[in-house]
Amino acid sequence: MRDWIRALGPTGPLALIWTAGPPLGSIALFVYLDTIGTWLRGHEVFGVILYTVCFIALTGVALLPTYASAILGGWAFGFAYGYPAAMIGFLGGASVGYLIARLVASDRIDQIIHTDRRWTAVRDALVGSGFLKSTLIISLVRLPPNSPFALTNLVMASIKAPYSAFIVGTAIGMAPRTGLVLYLAVQLRDKMASEAWKSDTPWWWVPAAIVVGLVVLGILALIARAALDRVTGPSGAAGASPESSATGGAA
């Protein structure tokens, strides 16, 4: 274990920080969600720009989770402006995280991976099979709702995933779940602001809407997991290289 920690170098502490940071940031954001959202909405174009820049910076260094940031976008600007602003924030934040992780990880993780033929086969299946396949796999990794944004940035950068596939796969994989989160945030905001809703809507509407959203996200996760298993399984890994095919089959 000590050898592993030493081999990881500063990548280990970075992973711990990027695991703990987003949940703590989400608590602060949700406490002041309405206040921040109202302020941003009141500043119109400047508010959208400020939101996007802060989204990029804070998610890039893992001080805010992507879901909380996306909810804020829907709460403040609605779907038409919140969705593109959130997607730009995602891609910018992913780029910042990728750059930081590449600088911190350097060649350490790659060297560890190459000590085991099975790990090398998995790595080749993920990022060594060309742009299209790498993009597909990264998209599927990003799609599930439980895919940690900051840690995924760290892992993909550490194993030297091609940046072009990384950023395109991030955009494709996060687009549907981001759209759903923003839509639910907008609907909840509009309902809570409506006087008719306060008097006529049954108490169970909010938890029911949340449950439906979670079910949809769960279905997305199952679809992504099944597709990812097919792509990175023995037959999928075979396309990476003859060595990865043999080791993948052995695994």
C-alpha positions as CSV (number, residue, x, y, z in Angstrom):
1,M,0.0,0.0,0.0
2,R,2.8,2.4,0.9
3,D,4.4,1.7,-2.5
4,W,1.1,2.5,-4.2
5,I,0.8,5.8,-2.4
6,R,4.4,6.7,-3.2
7,A,3.8,5.8,-6.9
8,L,0.7,8.0,-7.1
9,G,2.6,11.0,-5.8
10,P,0.4,14.2,-5.7
11,T,-2.3,12.4,-7.8
12,G,-3.6,10.7,-4.6
13,P,-4.2,13.8,-2.6
14,L,-5.7,15.5,-5.6
15,A,-8.2,12.6,-6.0
16,L,-9.2,13.0,-2.3
17,I,-9.7,16.7,-2.6
18,W,-11.7,16.3,-5.8
19,T,-13.9,13.7,-4.1
20,A,-14.7,15.8,-1.0
21,G,-14.9,19.2,-2.6
22,P,-18.1,19.0,-4.7
23,P,-20.5,17.7,-2.0
24,L,-19.3,20.5,0.4
25,G,-19.8,23.1,-2.4
26,S,-23.3,21.8,-3.2
27,I,-24.4,22.4,0.4
28,A,-23.4,26.1,0.3
29,L,-24.9,26.6,-3.2
30,F,-28.3,25.0,-2.3
31,V,-28.5,27.1,0.9
32,Y,-28.3,30.3,-1.2
33,L,-29.8,28.9,-4.4
34,D,-32.7,31.3,-4.6
35,T,-30.7,34.3,-3.6
36,I,-27.9,33.6,-6.1
37,G,-30.4,32.7,-8.8
38,T,-32.4,35.8,-8.4
39,W,-29.3,38.0,-8.4
40,L,-28.0,36.4,-11.6
41,R,-31.4,36.6,-13.3
42,G,-31.6,40.3,-12.5
43,H,-28.3,41.0,-14.2
44,E,-29.5,39.4,-17.5
45,V,-26.6,39.0,-20.0
46,F,-23.9,39.8,-17.5
47,G,-25.5,37.3,-15.1
48,V,-25.3,34.5,-17.8
49,I,-21.7,35.3,-18.5
50,L,-20.7,35.4,-14.8
51,Y,-22.6,32.2,-14.2
52,T,-20.7,30.5,-17.1
53,V,-17.3,31.7,-16.0
54,C,-17.9,30.7,-12.4
55,F,-19.2,27.3,-13.6
56,I,-16.0,26.7,-15.5
57,A,-13.7,27.8,-12.7
58,L,-15.5,26.1,-9.8
59,T,-16.3,22.8,-11.4
60,G,-12.8,22.7,-13.0
61,V,-11.2,22.8,-9.6
62,A,-13.9,20.6,-8.1
63,L,-15.4,23.2,-5.7
64,L,-18.9,22.6,-7.0
65,P,-20.7,19.6,-8.4
66,T,-22.0,19.7,-11.9
67,Y,-25.6,18.9,-10.9
68,A,-25.9,21.8,-8.4
69,S,-24.4,24.2,-11.0
70,A,-26.8,23.0,-13.7
71,I,-29.8,23.4,-11.3
72,L,-28.6,26.9,-10.6
73,G,-28.6,27.6,-14.4
74,G,-32.2,26.4,-14.8
75,W,-33.3,28.2,-11.6
76,A,-31.7,31.5,-12.7
77,F,-32.2,31.7,-16.5
78,G,-34.7,29.1,-17.6
79,F,-34.0,26.4,-20.1
80,A,-33.3,28.5,-23.2
81,Y,-30.3,30.3,-21.7
82,G,-29.5,28.0,-18.8
83,Y,-28.9,24.9,-20.9
84,P,-26.3,26.3,-23.3
85,A,-24.6,28.2,-20.5
86,A,-24.4,25.0,-18.4
87,M,-23.0,23.0,-21.3
88,I,-20.3,25.6,-22.0
89,G,-19.6,25.5,-18.2
90,F,-19.3,21.7,-18.4
91,L,-16.9,21.7,-21.3
92,G,-14.8,24.6,-19.9
93,G,-14.7,23.0,-16.4
94,A,-13.7,19.6,-18.0
95,S,-10.9,21.3,-19.9
96,V,-9.6,23.0,-16.7
97,G,-9.8,19.8,-14.8
98,Y,-8.1,17.9,-17.6
99,L,-5.2,20.4,-17.7
100,I,-4.7,20.3,-13.9
101,A,-4.8,16.5,-13.8
102,R,-2.3,16.2,-16.7
103,L,0.1,18.5,-14.9
104,V,-0.3,16.8,-11.6
105,A,-0.4,13.1,-12.7
106,S,2.3,13.5,-15.4
107,D,3.3,9.9,-16.4
108,R,2.8,8.3,-13.0
109,I,-0.6,6.6,-13.6
110,D,0.5,5.5,-17.1
111,Q,3.6,3.8,-15.6
112,I,1.4,2.1,-13.0
113,I,-1.0,0.8,-15.6
114,H,1.8,-0.6,-17.7
115,T,2.9,-2.8,-14.8
116,D,-0.1,-5.1,-15.5
117,R,-1.1,-6.5,-18.9
118,R,-4.8,-6.5,-18.0
119,W,-4.8,-2.9,-17.0
120,T,-2.9,-2.1,-20.2
121,A,-5.6,-3.9,-22.2
122,V,-8.4,-1.9,-20.5
123,R,-6.6,1.3,-21.0
124,D,-6.1,0.5,-24.7
125,A,-9.8,-0.3,-25.0
126,L,-10.6,3.1,-23.5
127,V,-8.2,5.4,-25.2
128,G,-6.1,3.5,-27.6
129,S,-8.6,2.5,-30.2
130,G,-9.0,5.7,-32.3
131,F,-11.0,8.8,-32.0
132,L,-14.5,7.4,-32.6
133,K,-14.3,4.5,-30.2
134,S,-12.6,6.7,-27.5
135,T,-15.3,9.3,-27.9
136,L,-18.0,6.6,-27.6
137,I,-16.6,5.2,-24.4
138,I,-16.0,8.6,-22.8
139,S,-19.6,9.5,-23.7
140,L,-20.9,6.3,-22.0
141,V,-18.8,7.0,-18.9
142,R,-20.2,10.5,-18.7
143,L,-23.8,9.5,-19.3
144,P,-24.8,7.9,-15.9
145,P,-26.0,10.3,-13.2
146,N,-23.5,8.8,-10.7
147,S,-20.5,9.5,-12.8
148,P,-18.3,11.8,-10.8
149,F,-17.3,14.8,-13.0
150,A,-14.0,15.8,-11.3
151,L,-12.7,12.3,-10.8
152,T,-13.6,11.3,-14.4
153,N,-11.5,14.3,-15.5
154,L,-8.7,13.1,-13.3
155,V,-8.8,9.5,-14.6
156,M,-9.1,10.4,-18.2
157,A,-6.3,12.9,-18.1
158,S,-4.1,10.5,-16.0
159,I,-4.4,7.7,-18.6
160,K,-3.8,10.3,-21.4
161,A,-7.1,10.1,-23.1
162,P,-6.9,12.2,-26.3
163,Y,-8.2,15.7,-25.5
164,S,-10.4,15.9,-28.7
165,A,-12.2,12.6,-27.8
166,F,-12.4,13.7,-24.2
167,I,-14.1,16.9,-24.8
168,V,-16.5,15.6,-27.6
169,G,-17.4,12.6,-25.5
170,T,-18.0,14.8,-22.5
171,A,-20.4,17.0,-24.5
172,I,-22.3,14.0,-25.9
173,G,-22.5,12.1,-22.6
174,M,-23.5,15.0,-20.4
175,A,-26.0,16.7,-22.8
176,P,-29.1,14.5,-22.0
177,R,-28.7,14.4,-18.2
178,T,-27.9,18.1,-18.1
179,G,-31.1,18.8,-20.1
180,L,-33.2,16.8,-17.8
181,V,-31.8,18.4,-14.6
182,L,-32.3,21.9,-16.0
183,Y,-35.8,21.1,-17.1
184,L,-36.8,19.8,-13.7
185,A,-35.2,22.8,-12.0
186,V,-37.2,25.2,-14.3
187,Q,-40.4,23.4,-13.7
188,L,-39.9,23.3,-9.9
189,R,-39.0,27.0,-9.9
190,D,-42.1,28.0,-11.9
191,K,-44.4,25.9,-9.9
192,M,-43.1,27.2,-6.6
193,A,-43.5,30.8,-7.9
194,S,-47.1,30.3,-8.9
195,E,-49.8,31.2,-6.4
196,A,-52.2,28.8,-8.0
197,W,-49.6,26.0,-7.4
198,K,-49.4,26.9,-3.8
199,S,-53.1,26.5,-3.3
200,D,-54.1,23.8,-5.8
201,T,-51.2,21.5,-6.2
202,P,-51.1,18.4,-3.9
203,W,-48.2,18.1,-1.4
204,W,-46.8,15.0,-3.2
205,W,-46.1,16.8,-6.5
206,V,-42.5,17.8,-5.7
207,P,-41.3,14.4,-4.4
208,A,-43.1,12.7,-7.3
209,A,-41.3,14.9,-9.8
210,I,-38.0,14.2,-8.1
211,V,-38.7,10.4,-8.2
212,V,-39.6,10.5,-11.9
213,G,-36.4,12.4,-12.6
214,L,-34.3,9.9,-10.7
215,V,-36.0,7.0,-12.5
216,V,-35.1,8.6,-15.9
217,L,-31.6,9.2,-14.8
218,G,-31.4,5.6,-13.6
219,I,-32.5,4.3,-16.9
220,L,-29.8,6.4,-18.6
221,A,-27.3,4.8,-16.3
222,L,-28.4,1.3,-17.1
223,I,-28.3,2.0,-20.8
224,A,-24.8,3.4,-20.5
225,R,-23.6,0.6,-18.4
226,A,-24.8,-2.1,-20.8
227,A,-23.4,-0.3,-23.8
228,L,-20.1,0.3,-22.0
229,D,-19.8,-3.4,-21.1
230,R,-20.3,-4.3,-24.8
231,V,-17.7,-1.9,-26.0
232,T,-15.0,-2.7,-23.4
233,G,-15.7,-6.4,-23.2
234,P,-13.4,-9.0,-24.7
235,S,-14.9,-8.6,-28.2
236,G,-14.8,-4.8,-27.9
237,A,-11.3,-4.7,-26.6
238,A,-10.1,-6.9,-29.4
239,G,-10.1,-3.9,-31.7
240,A,-7.5,-2.1,-29.6
241,S,-4.5,-4.3,-30.4
242,P,-3.6,-8.0,-30.6
243,E,-2.1,-7.9,-27.1
244,S,-5.1,-6.2,-25.6
245,S,-7.3,-8.8,-27.2
246,A,-5.4,-11.6,-25.7
247,T,-5.1,-10.1,-22.2
248,G,-8.8,-8.9,-22.3
249,G,-9.9,-12.5,-23.1
250,A,-7.7,-13.8,-20.3
251,A,-9.3,-11.3,-17.8
